[in-house]
Each structure stands twice: as structure tokens, then as C-alpha cells.
Amino acid sequence: MKLKNKVAVITGGNSGIGFGIAEAFKNEGAIGAITGRNQVTLDRAVKELGTGFIGIKADVTNMSDLERIFIDTFDRFGHIDTLVVNAGGVVDGSPMAAIAEVTEDNYDKYMELNLKSAYFTVQKALPYLNDGASIILIGSSAAHRAAPGMAVYSAAKAAVVSLAKGLSLGLLARQIRGNALSPGSTDTPVFGKVVPEEQVEQVKQIWRDLTPIGRQGLPADMGKAAAFLASDDSSFILATEILADGGLTNIIQMK
């Protein structure tokens, strides 16, 4: 129970990695709020998490929605100890594309969802965060490796990793720790958004073959790593990045 009675806010906690983090936090004794844009998945996630969590329907690219997340959580629980900035990823209706094919609108939407929203999620949370709080920004191993069609997304996630350092410096006086958690390929519903359904399993197998540990990550893997960063066990860890990618970034396999 490393997070007993700690209050957490997890954006995008209604599915995938975000829900895996929320579930791990619950298992360690935390309570708090998850957010999402889809009311159906949000309600289902809250039901699975139990009475200690509330669901807040919100779009993290909307400033008034961001403010409401923290007002509602603070009104319910009285304080906030941990912020997990997880919402991001693939933009609905704007597939990843080669550099020559990326439009200005496509670029703006990816940066807005994956970088701008992360920055302002932190900013809007600051009046409600306890001194000594932990902020966990969800980056990506894509920040360190080039992959076809992912240049804009990768650039945004690289900036998120850098943001963890900058916000830590800026919040030293309040002893608020900022760190990044960067997943590798993780088995979540996102694959259905980027490849045709009949190709999903084939693409997952490619990632399993590329990952030295021999499997994709699971949301639960990311949850355990995030719970560590939220707990006092990581009290001396600041402005750094945990790569939870099964060795994908740092090991080259010769086959």
C-alpha cells in the first residue's frame, strides 16, 4: 500500500496505459480521478476501479476542461498528491504520415494533443497540487527511435521528456518532482486506430520480434512503473526518464 490515501489525477485513465496506471494506483491504496473523452469507457473504468475513484469527462486540449478536472478533484478529495499526464497519442481522424504528407493542420493537432496539452495540464494543476507532489509525464520510446510516419509524434514526445526536466527545475521550491515514463510498444486498443483490423495481429508480432524481452508491454507494466514514481520509494528521483520498453531502445539484436 505504497500510495495509501494518496490522491491522484490520471488523464486518459479510462483505457489502455492510463487505466493500467489507475488500476496499479488503486492496488497500492490510492484514490482520485481519471479523465477521458468517452463517457462509456469512462463509466466502465470507474466501475472497475471502485468507489475511491471518480470519472471526469474532459478534453485535455480544452483549457476550461483542464481547469475543471482539478477543481472537481480538489472539491471531492481536498488535495492532490500525484498527477499522471497520460492523455495523448494518435489524433482521431488524423493518421500519422510521412513528412512530405503531413499538413499544417495535422502537425498542429499532434502537437496540441501530445505536447501543448501536457504543458497546460501541469500548469492548471499547480494551484491544487500539494508541495512534495509527484508529476509523471507519459513520454514514449518513440522519442529515441525513428519509425516510419512518426516524425511529428516522436518530436512531441521528445519534448515531453525534456519538459519533465524543465518543470522539475521550475518547481524545486515546492519540492514537486517531475519525471517521465516512456513506454515502448504496449498492447492497447491504439493499434486498431493506426492499422486496419486485419493487420493488427501482424503488426503486434513485428513489435514483439523487435523487442529484446520478447513481448509487448502491458498496461499493468506501465502501472507498476508509475506507482513507483508516485511513491516515496522514488523520492530521490527527479527530472529523469524511465524507459519501460523491454530493451527496445538500448539493445540491438543481431539475428
C-alpha positions, 0 to 999 in steps of 0.5 A: 500500500505504497500510495495509501490515501494518496490522491491522484489525477490520471488523464486518459485513465479510462483505457489502455496505459492510463487505466493500467496506471489507475488500476496499479494506483488503486492496488497500492491504496490510492484514490482520485480521478481519471479523465477521458473523452468517452463517457462509456469507457469512462463509466466502465473504468470507474466501475472497475476501479471502485468507489475511491475513484471518480470519472471526469469527462474532459478534453485535455486540449480544452483549457476550461476542461483542464481547469475543471478536472482539478477543481472537481478533484480538489472539491471531492478529495481536498488535495492532490498528491500525484498527477499522471499526464497520460492523455495523448497519442494518435489524433482521431481522424488524423493518421500519422504520415510521412513528412512530405504528407503531413499538413499544417493542420495535422502537425498542429493537432499532434502537437496540441494533443501530445505536447501543448496539452501536457504543458497546460495540464501541469500548469492548471494543476499547480494551484491544487497540487500539494508541495512534495507532489509527484508529476509523471509525464507519459513520454514514449520510446518513440522519442529515441527511435525513428519509425516510419510516419512518426516524425511529428509524434516522436518530436512531441514526445521528445519534448515531453521528456525534456519538459519533465526536466524543465518543470522539475527545475521550475518547481524545486521550491515546492519540492514537486518532482517531475519525471517521465515514463516512456513506454515502448510498444504496449498492447492497447486498443491504439493499434486498431486506430493506426492499422486496419483490423486485419493487420493488427495481429501482424503488426503486434508480432513485428513489435514483439520480434523487435523487442529484446524481452520478447513481448509487448508491454502491458498496461499493468507494466506501465502501472507498476512503473508509475506507482513507483514514481508516485511513491516515496520509494522514488523520492530521490528521483527527479527530472529523469526518464524511465524507459519501460520498453523491454530493451527496445531502445538500448539493445540491438539484436543481431539475428 
